[in-house]
C-alpha cells in the first residue's frame, strides 16, 4: 500500500489533491472515491470533485464497481493507460533498441535495429521511435517524451552528450537535433545511470536511497544514488570507473577524448573476462554464457570465479572507500550472469582490500535494465507535466 498522501493547503488545493489521487491510482491500482478520500484524508465530497476533474481530463475512467455494504455498489476508477506514452531508447555500438510504455508503466512494444558506424544518429533514433510506435499500434501524437540511454558522458547542465568512445557519430548538439526532428522532448542519460534507476525503482535496491550500482560488461561504469537521487558529478563523469587506475592494469595515458580504455577497463572489461574464461576452459559465444557456465560447473569453475571476483573487487573497493555505501549492486552482462555465487566472492574480496563492509548483491533487473530506467525517467517527467499544464 502506498504511503498516505496529505491534502493540499487551500492555495494549492486542486493541483496537489489531483496529483495525490493520480499517484495513488498509479501505485495502488483501481480505487473507489471513498478509498481515495480515506487515503488522502479528504472528505467524500472533495474526493468526488477531485475524481470528476481527473475524469473530465481523460486521466481516469470507470472500470467497474465494488460491493460497499448497504446501499448501491461503489464505482471503481482506474488510470487511463493510453493517456500518454514514453519511449525508452538503449543505444549501443552495434544496435539500438527501443521500447514504449503507457502512463501506468506497462510496456506495449519493443524493437531492435542493427546499426553501422556511419549511420546518422538522428535517422537511427527516428526510425527506432516510429517503428516501436507502429509495432505497439499507438497514436503517434500520444508520445510525450523520448529518453535515450547512451554510454559515455552526458552534460548535467545542457543535458547533451559530452563524449562516448563507443559512439563516434553521436555528438554534442544531437539532443537539439533530435528534439527538432521528433517534435517532442528528448532526454539523454548515461546508460549505467539508467540501469541504476531501474534497480532502485524495481529491483535489488528498492527502498534503499544510498547505494552504488556497478556495471561489468563490454564497458564498465558505476551509477551512484545518494538520498534517492542520481549523482552525476560536475561534468557528468561520476562513475566512469573504466578509467580508474588500479594495480594490475596499465596506467591511462594520453587524451581522454581519444583514449578508448583505461586501466580498470583493461583488467576486467568483457573482452578480458572472455579471455580469462577461455584460459580456465569456459570459452562460450559471449562473456555472460562463459560466466554462467563457470557458475554451473561448481568446483571446476571456482578458480575462474575467484580470479574474476578479485579483479572486480578492486573497482568495488575503490568506490566503497570513497562513498561507504551500505549496498553495492552488481549488474551488466558479467554481474547478472555471476549471480549470488559471484557477488558473494566479490563481497569477501572487498573486505580484504578495504575497511568497509558493504552488502554486495546481484541486480534483479537483468532484462533491458537501461530501457526500464529510461522509461522510469520519462514517466516521471510526463506525470509532472500533466499538472503543469493546468
C-alpha positions in Angstrom: 0.0 0.0 0.0 1.4 3.4 -0.9 2.2 6.0 1.8 -0.7 8.1 2.9 -0.8 11.4 0.9 -1.6 14.7 2.6 -4.2 17.0 1.1 -3.1 20.3 -0.3 -3.5 23.6 1.6 -6.1 26.0 0.2 -3.8 27.9 -2.2 -2.7 24.6 -3.8 -5.7 22.5 -3.2 -6.8 21.4 -6.6 -3.5 20.6 -8.2 -2.0 18.9 -5.2 -5.0 16.8 -4.5 -5.5 15.8 -8.1 -1.8 14.8 -8.2 -2.1 12.8 -5.0 -5.1 11.0 -6.4 -3.3 10.1 -9.6 -0.3 8.8 -7.7 -2.5 6.6 -5.5 -4.2 5.1 -8.5 -0.9 4.5 -10.2 0.6 2.8 -7.1 -2.4 1.0 -5.8 -4.4 0.2 -8.9 -8.2 0.8 -9.2 -9.9 2.5 -6.2 -13.3 3.9 -5.2 -14.0 7.5 -4.3 -14.3 6.5 -0.7 -10.9 4.8 -0.7 -9.3 7.8 -2.3 -10.9 10.0 0.4 -9.6 7.8 3.1 -6.0 7.7 1.7 -5.8 11.5 1.2 -7.8 12.4 4.4 -10.2 14.4 2.2 -14.0 14.5 2.7 -16.0 12.3 0.4 -17.4 15.4 -1.4 -14.0 16.8 -2.1 -12.7 13.4 -3.3 -15.7 13.1 -5.6 -14.9 16.6 -7.1 -11.3 15.5 -7.5 -12.2 12.3 -9.4 -14.6 14.3 -11.6 -11.8 16.7 -12.6 -9.5 13.8 -13.4 -12.2 12.0 -15.4 -13.0 15.2 -17.3 -9.4 15.4 -18.4 -9.4 11.8 -19.6 -6.9 10.7 -17.0 -9.1 8.3 -15.1 -12.1 6.2 -16.1 -14.7 3.9 -14.6 -13.6 0.2 -14.7 -16.3 -1.5 -12.6 -18.0 -1.5 -9.2 -17.4 -3.0 -5.8 -19.9 -4.0 -3.1 -19.9 -1.5 -0.3 -22.2 -3.0 2.3 -25.6 -1.3 2.5 -26.6 0.8 -0.5 -25.5 0.7 -4.1 -22.2 -0.7 -5.2 -19.2 1.7 -5.2 -17.9 2.9 -8.6 -14.2 1.9 -9.2 -11.8 4.2 -11.1 -8.5 3.5 -12.8 -5.9 5.5 -14.6 -6.3 5.6 -18.4 -3.1 3.9 -19.7 -3.3 5.4 -23.1 -3.5 9.0 -21.9 0.3 9.3 -22.7 3.3 7.2 -23.7 7.1 7.4 -23.3 9.8 5.7 -25.4 13.0 4.5 -24.0 16.0 4.0 -26.3 19.0 1.9 -25.4 21.9 3.0 -27.7 24.8 0.6 -28.3 27.7 0.5 -30.7 26.1 -2.1 -33.0 22.4 -1.7 -32.3 19.6 0.5 -31.0 16.7 -0.9 -29.0 13.5 1.0 -28.3 10.5 0.2 -26.0 7.3 2.1 -25.4 5.4 2.3 -22.1 2.0 3.7 -21.3 1.2 6.1 -18.4 1.0 3.2 -15.9 4.4 1.9 -16.9 3.3 -1.1 -18.8 5.5 -1.9 -21.8 3.5 -2.1 -25.0 6.1 -2.8 -27.6 9.8 -3.3 -28.3 12.0 -3.2 -31.4 15.7 -3.6 -32.2 17.6 -2.1 -35.1 21.1 -3.0 -36.2 23.4 0.0 -36.8 26.6 0.7 -38.6 29.4 3.1 -37.7 28.5 5.7 -40.3 24.7 5.8 -39.6 23.2 9.2 -38.9 22.1 9.2 -35.2 19.0 11.3 -35.9 17.8 8.9 -38.6 18.5 5.9 -36.4 16.6 7.2 -33.4 13.7 8.5 -35.6 13.3 5.0 -37.1 13.5 3.2 -33.8 10.9 5.5 -32.2 8.4 5.3 -35.0 9.0 1.6 -35.6 8.1 0.8 -32.0 5.1 3.2 -32.1 3.8 1.3 -35.1 4.6 -2.1 -33.5 2.6 -1.1 -30.5 -0.2 0.4 -32.6 -0.1 3.6 -30.5 -1.2 7.0 -31.8 2.0 9.0 -32.5 0.5 12.2 -31.0 0.3 10.4 -27.6 4.1 10.1 -27.4 5.1 12.7 -24.8 8.8 12.1 -24.3 11.8 10.1 -25.5 14.7 9.1 -23.2 17.9 7.8 -24.7 20.5 5.8 -22.7 24.0 6.1 -24.1 27.5 5.1 -22.9 29.8 7.9 -22.0 29.2 11.4 -20.5 26.0 13.4 -20.5 26.5 17.1 -19.5 24.3 17.8 -16.4 23.7 21.5 -17.4 22.8 21.1 -21.0 21.6 17.5 -21.0 23.6 17.0 -24.2 26.2 14.4 -25.0 29.7 15.0 -23.8 31.7 12.2 -25.4 31.5 8.4 -25.9 34.4 6.5 -27.3 32.0 3.7 -28.4 29.7 6.1 -30.4 31.9 8.4 -32.6 28.9 9.7 -34.6 26.9 10.7 -31.6 28.0 14.3 -30.9 27.3 17.4 -29.0 24.2 19.1 -30.3 22.4 15.9 -31.0 19.7 16.5 -28.3 18.5 19.6 -30.0 18.6 17.9 -33.5 16.5 15.0 -32.2 14.1 17.3 -30.4 13.6 19.2 -33.6 13.2 16.1 -35.7 10.8 14.2 -33.3 8.8 17.4 -32.3 8.8 16.4 -28.6 11.3 16.5 -25.7 14.3 14.2 -25.9 16.4 13.4 -22.9 19.9 11.8 -22.8 21.1 9.9 -19.8 24.2 7.7 -19.2 23.2 4.0 -19.7 24.6 2.8 -16.4 22.8 5.6 -14.5 19.5 4.4 -16.1 20.2 0.8 -15.1 20.8 2.0 -11.5 17.5 3.8 -11.6 15.8 0.6 -12.7 17.4 -1.3 -9.8 16.3 1.4 -7.4 12.8 1.6 -8.6 12.0 -2.0 -9.2 15.0 -4.2 -8.4 17.6 -5.2 -5.8 17.9 -1.6 -4.4 14.1 -0.9 -3.9 13.7 1.1 -0.8 17.4 1.9 -0.5 18.3 5.5 -1.1 22.1 5.3 -0.8 23.8 2.7 -2.9 26.1 2.1 -5.9 25.4 0.0 -9.0 28.5 -1.4 -10.7 28.1 -2.4 -14.3 30.5 -5.1 -15.6 30.1 -5.6 -19.3 31.7 -4.5 -22.6 32.2 -1.2 -20.8 32.4 -0.5 -17.1 30.5 2.0 -15.1 29.0 3.0 -11.7 25.6 4.5 -11.1 25.5 6.4 -7.8 22.3 7.0 -5.9 22.5 9.4 -2.9 19.5 10.4 -0.9 17.3 8.8 -3.6 18.8 10.9 -6.4 21.3 10.2 -9.2 24.7 11.7 -8.6 26.1 12.7 -12.0 29.1 14.9 -11.0 30.1 18.3 -12.2 30.7 17.3 -15.8 28.6 14.1 -15.9 31.7 11.9 -15.3 30.7 10.4 -12.0 31.0 6.7 -12.2 33.3 6.4 -15.2 35.2 3.6 -13.4 36.7 2.2 -16.6 39.3 5.0 -16.3 40.2 4.1 -12.7 44.0 3.4 -12.3 44.2 0.1 -10.4 47.0 -2.4 -9.6 47.4 -5.0 -12.4 46.3 -2.8 -15.2 48.3 -0.4 -17.4 48.0 3.2 -16.3 45.9 5.5 -18.5 47.8 7.9 -20.8 47.1 10.5 -23.4 43.9 12.5 -24.2 40.8 11.2 -22.5 38.8 12.0 -25.6 41.0 9.8 -27.7 41.7 7.0 -25.2 39.4 4.1 -25.7 40.2 2.2 -22.5 41.6 2.9 -19.1 43.4 0.8 -16.5 40.4 -0.9 -14.8 38.7 -1.5 -18.2 41.8 -3.4 -19.3 41.7 -5.5 -16.2 38.0 -6.6 -16.2 36.4 -5.5 -19.4 34.3 -8.1 -21.2 37.0 -9.0 -23.7 39.5 -9.5 -20.9 37.0 -11.6 -18.9 36.3 -13.7 -22.0 40.0 -14.4 -22.4 40.3 -15.3 -18.7 37.3 -17.7 -19.1 39.0 -19.3 -22.1 42.1 -19.9 -20.1 40.0 -21.8 -17.5 38.2 -23.8 -20.1 34.9 -21.9 -20.2 35.0 -20.4 -23.7 31.5 -19.7 -24.9 29.8 -17.5 -27.6 29.8 -14.5 -25.2 31.0 -13.5 -21.8 27.7 -13.9 -20.0 27.5 -17.5 -21.1 31.1 -18.1 -20.0 30.4 -16.8 -16.5 27.1 -18.8 -16.3 28.9 -22.0 -17.4 31.6 -21.5 -14.7 28.9 -21.0 -12.0 27.1 -24.2 -13.2 30.3 -26.1 -13.1 30.6 -25.9 -9.3 34.1 -26.8 -8.0 35.5 -26.8 -11.5 34.6 -23.1 -12.0 35.9 -21.8 -8.7 39.4 -20.9 -9.9 38.0 -18.7 -12.7 35.3 -17.1 -10.5 37.8 -16.4 -7.7 40.1 -14.6 -10.1 37.2 -12.7 -11.7 35.9 -11.7 -8.3 39.4 -10.5 -7.2 39.6 -8.2 -10.2 36.1 -6.9 -9.8 36.6 -6.2 -6.2 39.4 -3.7 -6.9 36.9 -1.4 -8.5 34.1 -2.1 -6.0 36.5 -1.4 -3.1 37.8 1.8 -4.6 34.2 3.1 -4.9 33.3 1.8 -1.5 36.1 3.5 0.4 35.1 6.9 -1.1 31.3 6.6 -0.7 30.9 4.0 2.0 27.6 2.7 0.6 25.6 0.2 2.6 24.7 -1.6 -0.6 26.5 -2.4 -3.8 24.5 -3.9 -6.7 26.3 -5.8 -9.4 25.0 -5.6 -13.0 26.0 -5.7 -16.6 26.5 -8.9 -18.5 29.1 -10.3 -16.1 27.3 -9.1 -12.9 23.9 -10.5 -13.8 25.4 -13.8 -15.1 27.5 -14.4 -12.0 24.5 -14.2 -9.7 24.8 -14.8 -5.9 27.9 -17.1 -6.4 29.9 -14.3 -7.9 28.6 -11.5 -5.7 29.5 -13.4 -2.5 33.0 -13.7 -3.8 33.3 -10.0 -4.6 32.0 -9.1 -1.1 34.6 -11.3 0.5 37.4 -9.8 -1.6 36.3 -6.2 -0.8 36.5 -6.8 3.0 40.1 -8.0 2.4 41.0 -4.9 0.5 39.3 -2.1 2.5 37.9 -1.3 6.0 34.4 -1.2 4.7 31.8 -4.0 4.5 29.1 -3.1 2.0 26.4 -5.7 1.3 27.1 -6.9 -2.2 24.2 -8.4 -4.2 23.4 -9.2 -7.8 20.9 -7.0 -9.5 17.4 -8.4 -10.3 16.6 -6.2 -13.4 18.6 -8.3 -15.8 16.2 -7.8 -18.8 16.6 -4.4 -20.5 17.7 -2.5 -17.4 18.8 0.6 -19.4 15.4 0.7 -21.2 13.5 0.2 -18.0 15.4 3.0 -16.3 14.8 5.3 -19.3 11.0 4.7 -19.1 11.0 5.4 -15.4 12.7 8.7 -16.0 10.4 9.6 -18.9 7.2 8.7 -17.0 8.3 10.8 -14.0 8.7 13.8 -16.3 5.4 13.2 -18.1 3.4 12.8 -14.8 4.9 16.1 -13.6 4.0 17.8 -16.9 0.4 16.7 -16.7 -0.3 19.0 -13.8 2.0 21.8 -15.1 -0.4 22.1 -18.0 -3.3 23.3 -15.8 
